Amino acid sequence: MPVRIGDYEAVVGKETVDELWLLADRIRHRSLQNINSTAVGGGVAEILTRMVPLLRDLGMTTWWDVIKGDDAFYNATKALHNALHGKDEEITEAMLEAFRERTAANLAEMEIKGDVILVHDPQPAGMVAKKRELGKHWLWRCHIDVSSPQPRAWEFLRPYAEQYDAAIFSMASFARQMAVTQYVVPPSIDPLSDKNCDLPRAEVEAVLEKYHIDPERPVLTQVSRFDRLKDPLGVIAAYQMIRRRADCQLVLAGGDAADDPEGAEVLTEVREQAADDSDIHVLLLPPFSDREINALVRGSTVVFQKSLKEGFGLTVTEALWKGKPVIGGAVGGIKLQVLNGVTGFLVHSPEGAAHRALELLSDAELRCRLGENGHLHVKQNFLLTRHLKDYLLLMMALEHPSEDIVQMF
């Protein structure tokens, strides 16, 4: 059954839902087209999967289109992604040419039909070349931290980014000095989705049993793509330190993303590192395993997201929503969510992660307190209804570019 905007009243209250209807009524004459690089895998696709139907339920004409790519294009965009995060990555002229060629093909094949075009992340950033021909309002939604990029990568991307009417970042600290207006819009989770809804205890236990995870012993879990920047090998190193002092199991669960060619290589490295320990469960989950991921997190004692670099980290949001204390790398959007000692702990090394995990494993009251705080923090800041409101307000602001105050009535 499709989720309707009214269903969210039970979570966020009637006033919040009424406000969304009011905003949509003021901007309903404008259509919105989202463009990104993959329909499945990663936080952007997850958000759009839930957001687009709700915008339509609010009466907004909304589309979601996905660019096409080949191996050369995705190898190039993966290298750009890493380099924009500041990683020392070789960016060759052949990679940049692959980006240009595939962008030109997508420009020829995709129909640009929205009044507002919302382009997500670097992969489709070149679609803005249509702006000169078509006009319209163009927004670049950058979900990654480009505050300290490799210079060659940023110098390649910046001419595209500065053609947009505005850029949107998840945090102010992610942004660069650019000759366009910039907005801050944090990502969000859908509390009613299969990945975040309440589950009966029997379903949680059934999933744990399916993957041979003992529900009677502590479970440490990290859910993320198999990506070096998520540091799964660092999580295994932390677990090995923990096991010297406390009994526990480790779950590393993730899936594939069509635009991430490194995933298979990293997964192989993780499996090799975990091969001799039957208490390390490395799970490559198929698309649409959301209820199983939900159950794995709900069956966990502590959740990790020990990223070395991070955009926002929706896996952190999801764990906090479920009342789980999170140990996260002190990077990117994790710092906005994991309030140190309040909703979890921020760490800088496997040793720090092990120390904090041992502290949590030995103190059930602390786990409970951090979990309650985390759930409330997400409810107040990172739910889909707030994200919808931000986008509707942004679309309204585009219609009043010279006004500091927009009269709603």
N, C-alpha and C positions, 0 to 999 in steps of 0.2 A: 504494500500500500504506500503511495507517495506521501512523503512528509509535507505538511502544510505549515505555513508560518504561524498559524494559531496554536499548533501543537507545542510551541516553545513557551507559551504562557506558564505552563506548569513548572518550568525551570527558571525563567527570568522575570516573570510577572507580566500582567496585562499592560501596564504603562509602557514597558519597553516595546512590546509588540505594537501597541497603538502608535507609538512614535515612528516605527518603521512604515506603517501605512501612511502616516502623514507625510513623511519625506518622499515616499514613492509617488504619492499623489502630485507633489510639486515638480517631479522630474520625469514622470511617466512618458512624456512626449519625446524623450530622448532614448535611443536604443544603444545597447552596449555589446561590443564584440570582444571576447577574450581570445588571445592567441598565445599558445605555449608549445612546448616541444614534445610532450608525451601525454597520452590519455590515461596511462596506468603507471603507477610507481612514483614515489616522491610526494612531498607535501603539497606542491602546487596542484597536481592532478587531484589529490584528495579534497582540497578546499573547493576547487571548481566543481567537482562531482556533486557536492552538496549545495554550493552557493547558487549555481545557475538555476536549478529548479525552484529555489526559494525566491530568487529575483523574478522569475516568471510568475510564481504564485502571487507576488506583489503587483502583478500587472505590467512588469517591465519587459520590453522586447529585448531578449538577451540570447546571444550565440556563444558557442565555444568551438574554436577551430584549432587544429593541431598541424604544425608544419611537418613536412616530410624530410627525412634525412637518410644518408647512406653511411657506411662505416667511416669513410674519410671525413665526413662532416662531424659525426659524433666523436671521433678521435680528436678532431680539432677543438670542438666545443668543450670536451672534457679537459683538455690541456688548458684552454682559456679559463675554464671554471677554477681549476687548481691555481693557476697563475694569478687570477683576480683575487683569490684568497691570500695571496702572498707567497705561495709555494714556488720554489726555484724550478721552473718548468721550461723546457725548450719549446719555444714557439717559432716554428719554421715558416718560411714564405709559402711553402706548399700547403700547410695547414690553413693559413689565412686565405689562400686562393680557394681551397675547398669550401671554406665558410662563404666566400663571396659567390661562388658558383651555385651552391645549394640555395643561398638566399635569393639569387636571381630566379632560380627555378620556382621557388615558393611564391615569389612575387607574381610570376606569370600564371601560376595555377590557382592561387587562393583568391576568392572574391572578398573584397573589403566592403562590408555592408553596414557597419555600425555608425552611429553619430559620434560615439566615443569608442576608441580602439585602445584596449588595455593589453599591452604586450608584456609577457612575463619572462624575465630573466634574459641572459645574454644570447641564448641560442636563436630566438627569432627577432633580435633587436633590429636587424637590418630591414625588417618589413616596413619601417618608417619611411623608406624611400618612396612609398606611395603617397606620402603626405603632400608633397608639392603638387601632385596631379589631382588628388581628391579633396584636399582640405581636411575637414573634420577635426576633432580633438584627439590627440594622440598622447597616451600616458605609458611610460616605461615603469613597470613594476619589478624592481630589483629585490629578489629574496635573499641575496647573498651579501656578505660583508666585503665591500670593495674599498675599505678605508686605507688599506696599505697594500695595494696590488703590485705585482711585478710591472715595472714601467712599460715594457713593450706591449703587454696585454691591455693595459688601460689606454695607452695611446691609440691602439687599434679600435677599442670599443667606444671611446669618448665621442668621436665624431658622429656615431650613430645616436648615442644617448642624448647628445645636445640638440638633436633635431626634434626631439619630443617637446610637447607643451609643458610637461612636468615629469618629474621622476618621483617614485614612491619607494621608500625604504622601510624596513621593519624596525629600525632603531636609528636615531639621529647619528649615533657614532658609526654607522655603516656607510654614511654618505661621503661623497667627494665634493670639492668645490667645483660647481658646474654653472654654465650660463643658462640654466633653466630653473624654474620654481621647483622646490622639493617639499614633499609631504612625508609624514611618518604615519604608517599604518601597520601595526603588528599583525601577524597572522592569527589564526584562530582554529579551534576544533569545534566540531558539531557534537553537542552532548547527546543527541538522539541517534547518531549513526551507529552502525553495528560495531564499530571499533570503540565506542565510548558509552554505549547504553548500559544500564544495569543488566547483570546476568545472574541466573539462578546458580547457587553453589554447585548443584549437580553438574551443570554444564562446564563450569570451571574445572571440576575434578575430572570430568571425562576427557577434557583436552590434555590435562597433565598426564593422565594415564596413557592416552594415545601416544605421547612422546616419551613415555617411560620416565617421567619426572615424579619423584616421591613427594606427595603433599605433606608428609609428616616431617620433612627436613627443610631447613631454610633454602630459599631459592633466590639467587641473584640473577637479574635479567638485564640484557641490553637489546632493545629492538631498534634496528637501523639497517640501511643498506650496507652491503659489504664494501666499504669505502675506507681507504687508508686514513682519511681525515676524521673518520669516526673512531679510529684507534681500537679496533677489536682485539688486536694482539696485546695492546696495553691493558685491556680488560682481563684477558687471560692471565697476564703477568700479575695483576692485582689479585685475582682469584687464587692463584697459586700461593701467594703470600698469606692470604686469609686462611687457606686450608691447613696451614701449619699450626693454626691456633683455634680454628673453629670448623665444625662440620657444616658443609653447605654444598649446593649444586649451582652450576652456571648455565644459563640459557643465553645463546646468541642467536637471535631470530631476525631474519630479514628476507627481502625479496629482490627480484630483478627490476631494473628500470631500463627502458629501451634506449635512453640517451646516456647510459653509463657503461662504456665498454670495458672498464677496469674491474667491474664487479666479479666476474668469474675468476680472475687472477687472484683477487684478494680473498675470495671464498676458499680457494685452494690453499692459500697460505694459512688461513684460520684453521682449516681442517687438519693440516699437517701439524700445527702447533697443539691441537687438542687431541690428537690421535690416541695417545696413551692413557687418557682419563675418561672413564665411562660416565663420570659425573659432569662432563662438559657436553652440553647438547647444542650442536650447531644445526640450526633449522633453516633451510631454504624454502620459504613458504610460497605457494603459487599466488597469482593475483586474486584479489577478492577473498583473502583469508582473514578478513577484519574481525570476525567473531572469535576466531582462534587467537589472534593477537590480543584481543580484549581479555580473553580468558587467561592467557599466559601472564599478562601483567597483573591481573587481579589475583592470580595464584602466586605472585612473587612476594618476597619479604622486603627486598630493596631493589630499586631500579637504578641502573647506570645509564649515563650518556656521556662517556668520557671522550668527547670530541676534542681534537686538536685545533680545528677551525669549525665554525658552525654558522649557518645562516640564522635561523631562529630556533630550530629544534622542537618540532611539534611532538616528537616522541616524549619529550619532557612534559609538555602540556598534558598529553594524554595520561601519563603516569600520575601527575599531580592531581588531575581530575578524579582519578580512581583512589585517591587517598594514600598513595605510596610515597615514602620518602625517596628523594632522588639525589644521587651523587653524580655531579656533572662537571665536565671540564669548564674552567673559568674563562669561557670564550663566547663571543657572539651573543645571541639571544638567550642562551642558557643563563647568563648573568641577570637577565631581566626576570627570569622565572624562578630560579633557585636562589632564594634569599638566604644567605649563609646562616645556618643555625635556626632558621624560621620555617622554611619549606624543604630544606635539604642541606647539602654541603657542596661547596665548590672546591675543586682540587686541581692540582697542577702536575700530578705524576701518578704512576701506578702505586707507589708507596703511600701517597696521600689518600688515594682511593681505598686502599686496603685498610689503612688506619680508621677512616671514617666508617667503612663497612663493618669492621669489628665493633666499633662503638655502637652502631645501630643494632647489630645482631644481639648484643648483650643487654639492650635496654628497650623493652617493648613499649614502655610509656613514652619514651622519646620518639619512637617510630609512629606511635599513634598521634602525638601532638603535631609532629611535622606533617603527617598525612592530612590531618584536619586543616591545618593552615594552608597547605598546598591546594586542596580542593577549593577553599574559599578564595584564594588568590586567582585561580583560573576563572571561577564564576564571576568575579568582579572585573576581570580584564581581558580574557582571551577566549570568549565564546563567539560563535559564528554570528549571533545577533549584533554584537558590537561591530564586527567586521562589515556586515551589511550596512549598518548605519554610517560607518566611515566612508564607504564607497558612494553611498547615496549623497552624502554631504559634499564629497569631492566633486561629483558630477554637477551638483548645484553650484559649487564655487566656480566651475569652469564657465558657467553662464553669466557670472558677475565678476569678471576679472579685476575690475577697478574698485570694487566695493569692499570695505573692511567689515561691514555689517550687512547681512542679507535679511530683509524682512520676510518672515514666513507667512504672515497673515495679511 
